[in-house]
């Protein structure tokens, strides 16, 4: 095994490598590599890497990585005991995951874990095929499982949304009425809520992948001002974190993944 990857808890070094490959597979919302991992004998620690892309985007990215890590640990038959933001004196330490005990893999967890390697963003044009209401409800439930909410942006919201995005100098966002356009958000706008929202976005995207849907996501269109306006558009009770377009698109290539050795250590803190 390469340096930095070691046995953790009930997981062998080979299993740890597998779960870390899964954890580092979500395409980041911005350029760069937003996460770092540290292996200890009992846990895998997730850190925020130094970044110029803003704390909120970084927390969303790291939340997506954490959801993948949890699912991958479950796929190994272990229970992932997770503590979020465990040390107030270490704001870069976002989560500690301890693989503890045996836990049978549920069918849905197995499907979601299997979708990790094929899930990717797709900003190509989508077809006009409609997302069935039952699947829409399943996507909403996926967000709620991670303490976040999925709000649908209906055709009646599009004129105002176009104006919001125009003022934020955003372009390239497909606002065709027949597309399923949603916002994943949280009741609060704290680091903890944003970390939950990142996990929710990833669970929604994996659920969409299992169902054969393509998805494109944006955070760069949500400036502080546009987020406040979009919050008002959605009724004022939800802080939007990510906009998602869901539907049926052409296949896209698998993005290149950074080598584990660049983001994993077992000797020193990142």
ZIMO-V87164 format. One record per residue. N is the residue number from 1. RES is the residue in one small letter. SS is DSSP state (H for helix, E for strand, L for the rest). Layout:
N_RES_SS ; N_RES_SS
//
This chain:
1_x_L ; 2_x_L ; 3_x_L ; 4_x_L ; 5_x_L ; 6_x_L ; 7_x_L ; 8_x_E ; 9_x_L ; 10_x_L ; 11_x_E ; 12_x_L ; 13_x_H ; 14_x_H ; 15_x_H ; 16_x_H ; 17_x_H ; 18_x_H ; 19_x_H ; 20_x_H ; 21_x_H ; 22_x_H ; 23_x_H ; 24_x_L ; 25_x_L ; 26_x_L ; 27_x_L ; 28_x_L ; 29_x_L ; 30_x_L ; 31_x_L ; 32_x_L ; 33_x_L ; 34_x_L ; 35_x_E ; 36_x_E ; 37_x_E ; 38_x_E ; 39_x_E ; 40_x_L ; 41_x_L ; 42_x_L ; 43_x_L ; 44_x_E ; 45_x_E ; 46_x_E ; 47_x_E ; 48_x_E ; 49_x_L ; 50_x_L ; 51_x_L ; 52_x_L ; 53_x_L ; 54_x_L ; 55_x_H ; 56_x_H ; 57_x_H ; 58_x_H ; 59_x_H ; 60_x_H ; 61_x_H ; 62_x_H ; 63_x_H ; 64_x_H ; 65_x_H ; 66_x_H ; 67_x_H ; 68_x_H ; 69_x_H ; 70_x_H ; 71_x_H ; 72_x_H ; 73_x_H ; 74_x_H ; 75_x_H ; 76_x_L ; 77_x_L ; 78_x_E ; 79_x_E ; 80_x_E ; 81_x_E ; 82_x_E ; 83_x_E ; 84_x_E ; 85_x_L ; 86_x_L ; 87_x_L ; 88_x_L ; 89_x_L ; 90_x_L ; 91_x_L ; 92_x_L ; 93_x_E ; 94_x_E ; 95_x_E ; 96_x_E ; 97_x_E ; 98_x_E ; 99_x_E ; 100_x_E ; 101_x_E ; 102_x_E ; 103_x_L ; 104_x_L ; 105_x_L ; 106_x_L ; 107_x_H ; 108_x_H ; 109_x_H ; 110_x_H ; 111_x_H ; 112_x_H ; 113_x_H ; 114_x_H ; 115_x_H ; 116_x_L ; 117_x_L ; 118_x_L ; 119_x_L ; 120_x_L ; 121_x_L ; 122_x_L ; 123_x_L ; 124_x_L ; 125_x_L ; 126_x_E ; 127_x_L ; 128_x_L ; 129_x_L ; 130_x_L ; 131_x_L ; 132_x_L ; 133_x_H ; 134_x_H ; 135_x_H ; 136_x_H ; 137_x_H ; 138_x_H ; 139_x_H ; 140_x_H ; 141_x_H ; 142_x_H ; 143_x_H ; 144_x_H ; 145_x_H ; 146_x_L ; 147_x_L ; 148_x_L ; 149_x_E ; 150_x_E ; 151_x_E ; 152_x_E ; 153_x_L ; 154_x_L ; 155_x_H ; 156_x_H ; 157_x_H ; 158_x_H ; 159_x_H ; 160_x_H ; 161_x_H ; 162_x_H ; 163_x_H ; 164_x_H ; 165_x_H ; 166_x_H ; 167_x_H ; 168_x_L ; 169_x_L ; 170_x_L ; 171_x_L ; 172_x_L ; 173_x_L ; 174_x_L ; 175_x_L ; 176_x_L ; 177_x_L ; 178_x_L ; 179_x_L ; 180_x_E ; 181_x_E ; 182_x_E ; 183_x_E ; 184_x_E ; 185_x_E ; 186_x_E ; 187_x_L ; 188_x_L ; 189_x_L ; 190_x_L ; 191_x_H ; 192_x_H ; 193_x_H ; 194_x_H ; 195_x_H ; 196_x_H ; 197_x_H ; 198_x_H ; 199_x_H ; 200_x_H ; 201_x_H ; 202_x_H ; 203_x_H ; 204_x_H ; 205_x_H ; 206_x_H ; 207_x_H ; 208_x_H ; 209_x_H ; 210_x_H ; 211_x_L ; 212_x_L ; 213_x_L ; 214_x_E ; 215_x_E ; 216_x_E ; 217_x_E ; 218_x_E ; 219_x_L ; 220_x_L ; 221_x_L ; 222_x_L ; 223_x_L ; 224_x_H ; 225_x_H ; 226_x_H ; 227_x_H ; 228_x_H ; 229_x_H ; 230_x_H ; 231_x_H ; 232_x_H ; 233_x_H ; 234_x_L ; 235_x_L ; 236_x_L ; 237_x_L ; 238_x_L ; 239_x_E ; 240_x_E ; 241_x_E ; 242_x_E ; 243_x_E ; 244_x_E ; 245_x_E ; 246_x_E ; 247_x_E ; 248_x_L ; 249_x_E ; 250_x_L ; 251_x_L ; 252_x_L ; 253_x_L ; 254_x_L ; 255_x_L ; 256_x_L ; 257_x_L ; 258_x_L ; 259_x_L ; 260_x_H ; 261_x_H ; 262_x_H ; 263_x_L ; 264_x_E ; 265_x_E ; 266_x_L ; 267_x_L ; 268_x_L ; 269_x_L ; 270_x_L
//
